[in-house]
Amino acid sequence: MGRRESWSVGELIITDRIRNGRGLAQPFLKMMTIVPAAIVANRYVASTNMINGAYTVANTAPGDGLAHNVTVAQTAAGAEDTNGKVTITGKDVNGKVITEDIIPDAGVTVQGNKAFKEITSIVGSGWAINEGNDTIVVGFGEKVGFPELIAATADILLVGFDTALVNAPTLAVASTVDGCTVLVPTGDGTKKLRVIYQIHRFDKDR
């Protein structure tokens, strides 16, 4: 859990320049090499009663130096409660403050979509007891964030994990870096995830 990321190892121009309104577009190949930790379902909040208000955050980061999605698992006590939502606040890979609302579901581990490198608060709201006090745990999952914004999933060219290529990897991109993620097959703190992708820079950006 103490390992930290090792990000990009170089850039390479891979096509001729393409002119557009911002100048000359330059696609660059980049590689991300990281060692994701095994998921910890209760890393942030151990099993506790669902509440309206702030939960005590046990750990502020996943522990492997990477940005991961957040997971919420609910256990019902009798009939399922009115779940409300859990609002996660923290920071992305660049230190920008981000938030995400996750709606719990009894018997299910709900996967968040944003990649948090740090968690600063976890707050419940809209919850109402039905038959017994349901409990939740909050941890991190196997969606790992990229170190920079990816324009499209087509720009993620190759994913390898341990000693093999990943066929049809689960990828996501968004308008912000926290939504650009790749699903790790099964991290264990020793196996390397390698991703080759391209980014697009423009003469006016340089």
C-alpha positions as a Markdown table, in Angstrom:
| # | Residue | x | y | z |
|---|---|---|---|---|
| 1 | Met | 0.0 | 0.0 | 0.0 |
| 2 | Gly | 3.0 | 2.3 | 0.3 |
| 3 | Arg | 4.0 | 2.3 | -3.3 |
| 4 | Arg | 3.6 | 5.5 | -5.3 |
| 5 | Glu | 2.9 | 6.1 | -8.9 |
| 6 | Ser | 5.5 | 6.3 | -11.7 |
| 7 | Trp | 3.9 | 8.5 | -14.4 |
| 8 | Ser | 4.8 | 9.2 | -18.0 |
| 9 | Val | 8.1 | 8.2 | -19.5 |
| 10 | Gly | 8.6 | 10.4 | -22.5 |
| 11 | Glu | 6.7 | 11.9 | -25.5 |
| 12 | Leu | 6.8 | 11.2 | -29.2 |
| 13 | Ile | 5.2 | 13.0 | -32.1 |
| 14 | Ile | 3.3 | 10.3 | -34.0 |
| 15 | Thr | 1.6 | 12.2 | -36.9 |
| 16 | Asp | 2.2 | 15.2 | -39.1 |
| 17 | Arg | 0.9 | 18.4 | -37.7 |
| 18 | Ile | -2.7 | 19.2 | -38.4 |
| 19 | Arg | -3.9 | 22.8 | -38.7 |
| 20 | Asn | -7.0 | 24.0 | -37.0 |
| 21 | Gly | -8.4 | 27.2 | -35.4 |
| 22 | Arg | -5.9 | 26.9 | -32.5 |
| 23 | Gly | -2.8 | 26.3 | -34.5 |
| 24 | Leu | -1.0 | 23.1 | -35.4 |
| 25 | Ala | -2.2 | 20.0 | -33.6 |
| 26 | Gln | 0.5 | 17.6 | -32.4 |
| 27 | Pro | -0.5 | 14.2 | -31.1 |
| 28 | Phe | 2.0 | 12.8 | -28.6 |
| 29 | Leu | 2.3 | 9.2 | -27.4 |
| 30 | Lys | 2.7 | 8.8 | -23.7 |
| 31 | Met | 2.9 | 5.9 | -21.3 |
| 32 | Met | 1.5 | 5.5 | -17.7 |
| 33 | Thr | 3.2 | 2.9 | -15.6 |
| 34 | Ile | 1.7 | 2.4 | -12.1 |
| 35 | Val | 1.3 | -0.3 | -9.4 |
| 36 | Pro | -2.3 | -0.2 | -8.1 |
| 37 | Ala | -3.0 | -1.5 | -4.6 |
| 38 | Ala | -5.6 | -4.1 | -3.8 |
| 39 | Ile | -9.0 | -2.5 | -3.2 |
| 40 | Val | -10.0 | -1.8 | 0.4 |
| 41 | Ala | -13.8 | -1.7 | 0.8 |
| 42 | Asn | -13.6 | 0.1 | 4.2 |
| 43 | Arg | -10.6 | 2.3 | 3.6 |
| 44 | Tyr | -12.4 | 5.5 | 4.4 |
| 45 | Val | -15.3 | 4.5 | 6.6 |
| 46 | Ala | -15.6 | 1.2 | 8.4 |
| 47 | Ser | -19.0 | -0.5 | 8.8 |
| 48 | Thr | -21.2 | 2.1 | 10.6 |
| 49 | Asn | -24.8 | 3.1 | 10.9 |
| 50 | Met | -26.1 | 5.3 | 8.0 |
| 51 | Ile | -26.5 | 8.9 | 9.1 |
| 52 | Asn | -27.5 | 12.3 | 7.9 |
| 53 | Gly | -24.3 | 14.3 | 8.5 |
| 54 | Ala | -20.6 | 13.9 | 8.4 |
| 55 | Tyr | -18.9 | 10.5 | 8.7 |
| 56 | Thr | -15.6 | 10.1 | 10.4 |
| 57 | Val | -13.0 | 9.6 | 7.7 |
| 58 | Ala | -10.5 | 7.0 | 8.8 |
| 59 | Asn | -8.0 | 7.5 | 6.0 |
| 60 | Thr | -7.7 | 10.4 | 3.5 |
| 61 | Ala | -6.1 | 8.6 | 0.6 |
| 62 | Pro | -6.1 | 5.1 | -1.0 |
| 63 | Gly | -2.5 | 4.5 | 0.2 |
| 64 | Asp | -0.8 | 3.7 | -3.1 |
| 65 | Gly | -0.4 | 7.3 | -4.3 |
| 66 | Leu | -2.9 | 7.0 | -7.1 |
| 67 | Ala | -6.3 | 8.4 | -7.7 |
| 68 | His | -9.1 | 5.8 | -7.4 |
| 69 | Asn | -12.9 | 5.8 | -7.6 |
| 70 | Val | -14.9 | 5.6 | -4.3 |
| 71 | Thr | -17.2 | 2.7 | -3.5 |
| 72 | Val | -20.1 | 2.6 | -1.1 |
| 73 | Ala | -21.6 | -0.7 | 0.2 |
| 74 | Gln | -24.8 | -0.9 | 2.2 |
| 75 | Thr | -26.2 | -3.7 | 4.4 |
| 76 | Ala | -29.9 | -3.6 | 5.2 |
| 77 | Ala | -31.3 | -4.3 | 8.6 |
| 78 | Gly | -34.7 | -5.7 | 7.8 |
| 79 | Ala | -36.5 | -3.8 | 5.1 |
| 80 | Glu | -34.2 | -1.4 | 3.2 |
| 81 | Asp | -34.0 | 2.2 | 4.4 |
| 82 | Thr | -34.7 | 5.3 | 2.3 |
| 83 | Asn | -31.1 | 5.6 | 1.2 |
| 84 | Gly | -30.6 | 9.3 | 0.4 |
| 85 | Lys | -27.1 | 9.9 | -0.9 |
| 86 | Val | -23.4 | 10.0 | 0.2 |
| 87 | Thr | -21.5 | 13.1 | -0.9 |
| 88 | Ile | -17.8 | 12.6 | -1.4 |
| 89 | Thr | -15.5 | 15.6 | -1.3 |
| 90 | Gly | -11.8 | 15.5 | -2.0 |
| 91 | Lys | -9.1 | 16.3 | -4.6 |
| 92 | Asp | -8.2 | 15.0 | -8.0 |
| 93 | Val | -4.7 | 14.0 | -9.2 |
| 94 | Asn | -3.9 | 17.7 | -9.7 |
| 95 | Gly | -5.1 | 18.8 | -6.3 |
| 96 | Lys | -8.3 | 20.4 | -7.5 |
| 97 | Val | -11.3 | 20.1 | -5.2 |
| 98 | Ile | -14.0 | 17.7 | -6.6 |
| 99 | Thr | -17.2 | 16.2 | -5.3 |
| 100 | Glu | -19.4 | 13.2 | -6.3 |
| 101 | Asp | -22.8 | 12.0 | -5.0 |
| 102 | Ile | -23.2 | 8.3 | -4.6 |
| 103 | Ile | -26.6 | 6.7 | -3.9 |
| 104 | Pro | -26.3 | 3.5 | -1.8 |
| 105 | Asp | -28.2 | 0.4 | -2.6 |
| 106 | Ala | -28.6 | -2.5 | -0.1 |
| 107 | Gly | -26.7 | -5.6 | -0.9 |
| 108 | Val | -24.7 | -3.8 | -3.7 |
| 109 | Thr | -21.3 | -2.2 | -3.8 |
| 110 | Val | -22.0 | 1.0 | -5.7 |
| 111 | Gln | -19.0 | 2.2 | -7.8 |
| 112 | Gly | -18.3 | 5.9 | -8.1 |
| 113 | Asn | -17.0 | 7.3 | -11.4 |
| 114 | Lys | -14.6 | 10.1 | -10.3 |
| 115 | Ala | -11.0 | 9.4 | -9.4 |
| 116 | Phe | -10.1 | 10.9 | -6.0 |
| 117 | Lys | -6.4 | 11.1 | -4.9 |
| 118 | Glu | -7.5 | 12.5 | -1.5 |
| 119 | Ile | -10.7 | 12.4 | 0.5 |
| 120 | Thr | -11.5 | 15.4 | 2.7 |
| 121 | Ser | -15.1 | 14.6 | 3.8 |
| 122 | Ile | -18.0 | 12.1 | 3.4 |
| 123 | Val | -21.5 | 13.4 | 4.2 |
| 124 | Gly | -24.8 | 11.5 | 4.2 |
| 125 | Ser | -28.1 | 13.2 | 3.5 |
| 126 | Gly | -31.7 | 12.3 | 2.7 |
| 127 | Trp | -31.5 | 9.0 | 4.7 |
| 128 | Ala | -34.6 | 7.8 | 6.6 |
| 129 | Ile | -34.8 | 4.6 | 8.7 |
| 130 | Asn | -37.4 | 2.0 | 7.8 |
| 131 | Glu | -36.9 | -1.2 | 9.7 |
| 132 | Gly | -33.6 | -1.3 | 11.7 |
| 133 | Asn | -30.6 | 0.9 | 11.1 |
| 134 | Asp | -28.8 | 0.0 | 7.8 |
| 135 | Thr | -25.0 | 0.2 | 7.7 |
| 136 | Ile | -22.5 | 1.3 | 5.1 |
| 137 | Val | -18.8 | 1.0 | 4.4 |
| 138 | Val | -16.9 | 3.4 | 2.1 |
| 139 | Gly | -13.7 | 2.5 | 0.4 |
| 140 | Phe | -11.9 | 2.7 | -3.0 |
| 141 | Gly | -12.3 | 0.7 | -6.1 |
| 142 | Glu | -10.3 | -0.5 | -9.1 |
| 143 | Lys | -11.0 | 2.5 | -11.4 |
| 144 | Val | -7.7 | 4.4 | -11.6 |
| 145 | Gly | -7.3 | 8.0 | -12.8 |
| 146 | Phe | -5.0 | 9.2 | -15.5 |
| 147 | Pro | -2.5 | 12.0 | -14.7 |
| 148 | Glu | -4.0 | 14.3 | -17.4 |
| 149 | Leu | -7.1 | 14.9 | -19.5 |
| 150 | Ile | -7.8 | 12.3 | -22.2 |
| 151 | Ala | -9.8 | 13.6 | -25.1 |
| 152 | Ala | -11.5 | 10.3 | -26.2 |
| 153 | Thr | -11.4 | 6.6 | -25.4 |
| 154 | Ala | -9.9 | 6.1 | -28.9 |
| 155 | Asp | -6.8 | 8.0 | -27.6 |
| 156 | Ile | -6.1 | 5.1 | -25.2 |
| 157 | Leu | -4.2 | 2.8 | -27.4 |
| 158 | Leu | -3.0 | -0.1 | -25.3 |
| 159 | Val | -3.5 | -1.5 | -21.8 |
| 160 | Gly | -1.3 | -4.1 | -20.2 |
| 161 | Phe | -1.5 | -5.6 | -16.8 |
| 162 | Asp | 1.2 | -7.7 | -15.2 |
| 163 | Thr | 2.6 | -9.7 | -18.1 |
| 164 | Ala | -0.4 | -9.6 | -20.5 |
| 165 | Leu | -2.4 | -7.2 | -22.7 |
| 166 | Val | -5.9 | -6.4 | -21.6 |
| 167 | Asn | -8.5 | -7.2 | -24.2 |
| 168 | Ala | -11.3 | -4.7 | -24.4 |
| 169 | Pro | -10.3 | -2.7 | -21.3 |
| 170 | Thr | -13.0 | -0.7 | -19.4 |
| 171 | Leu | -12.2 | 3.0 | -20.1 |
| 172 | Ala | -13.9 | 6.3 | -19.4 |
| 173 | Val | -13.2 | 9.8 | -20.4 |
| 174 | Ala | -14.8 | 13.1 | -19.4 |
| 175 | Ser | -14.5 | 16.9 | -19.7 |
| 176 | Thr | -12.4 | 16.9 | -16.5 |
| 177 | Val | -9.4 | 14.8 | -15.5 |
| 178 | Asp | -11.2 | 13.1 | -12.6 |
| 179 | Gly | -13.5 | 11.3 | -15.0 |
| 180 | Cys | -10.7 | 9.8 | -17.1 |
| 181 | Thr | -10.2 | 6.3 | -15.8 |
| 182 | Val | -9.1 | 2.8 | -16.6 |
| 183 | Leu | -10.3 | -0.3 | -14.7 |
| 184 | Val | -7.6 | -2.4 | -13.2 |
| 185 | Pro | -8.2 | -6.1 | -13.7 |
| 186 | Thr | -7.2 | -6.9 | -10.1 |
| 187 | Gly | -4.6 | -4.8 | -8.3 |
| 188 | Asp | -2.5 | -6.3 | -5.5 |
| 189 | Gly | 0.2 | -3.8 | -4.9 |
| 190 | Thr | 2.8 | -5.7 | -6.9 |
| 191 | Lys | 1.5 | -6.0 | -10.5 |
| 192 | Lys | 2.2 | -3.1 | -12.9 |
| 193 | Leu | -0.5 | -1.5 | -15.0 |
| 194 | Arg | 0.9 | 0.0 | -18.3 |
| 195 | Val | -1.2 | 2.2 | -20.5 |
| 196 | Ile | -0.1 | 3.8 | -23.8 |
| 197 | Tyr | -2.2 | 6.8 | -24.8 |
| 198 | Gln | -2.0 | 9.9 | -26.9 |
| 199 | Ile | -2.7 | 13.5 | -26.1 |
| 200 | His | -3.1 | 16.4 | -28.5 |
| 201 | Arg | -1.2 | 19.7 | -28.0 |
| 202 | Phe | -1.3 | 22.8 | -30.2 |
| 203 | Asp | 1.3 | 25.4 | -31.1 |
| 204 | Lys | -0.7 | 28.0 | -29.2 |
| 205 | Asp | -0.6 | 25.8 | -26.0 |
| 206 | Arg | 3.2 | 25.7 | -26.0 |
